Amino acid sequence: MKAKVNDGCISCGACVATCPEVFRFNDDGLAEAYADVLPEDENTAQEARDACPVAVIDIED
């Protein structure tokens, strides 16, 4: 699975804190998905998507 952080990130850190296996902050201080979502990380990646206060995270097969 692939995750993507779309435009509109507010740098709250919810995704990074919830699923650091997939999300991190880039040099601009915005969240980015830097790794594929592995089967063992699917639940936490979806939790990170659901916790995003501005709903800018997409997860696709």
Residue pairs with C-beta under 8 A, 6 or more apart in sequence:
1 36
1 37
1 42
1 45
1 59
1 60
1 61
2 33
2 36
2 37
2 59
2 60
2 61
3 22
3 23
3 33
3 36
3 37
3 45
3 49
3 57
3 58
3 59
3 60
4 33
4 57
4 58
4 59
4 60
5 15
5 23
5 30
5 31
5 32
5 33
5 56
5 57
6 56
6 57
6 58
7 56
8 54
8 56
9 30
9 31
9 54
9 56
10 53
10 54
11 25
11 29
11 30
11 31
12 52
12 53
12 54
13 25
13 31
14 48
14 51
14 52
14 53
15 22
15 23
15 31
15 48
15 49
15 51
15 52
15 57
16 23
16 24
16 25
16 31
18 44
18 47
18 48
18 51
19 41
19 44
19 45
19 47
19 48
21 35
21 38
21 41
21 44
21 45
22 33
22 34
22 35
22 36
22 37
22 41
22 44
22 45
22 48
23 31
23 32
23 33
23 34
23 45
23 48
24 31
24 32
24 34
25 31
25 32
26 32
33 57
37 45
37 59
45 59
46 59
48 57
49 57
49 58
49 59
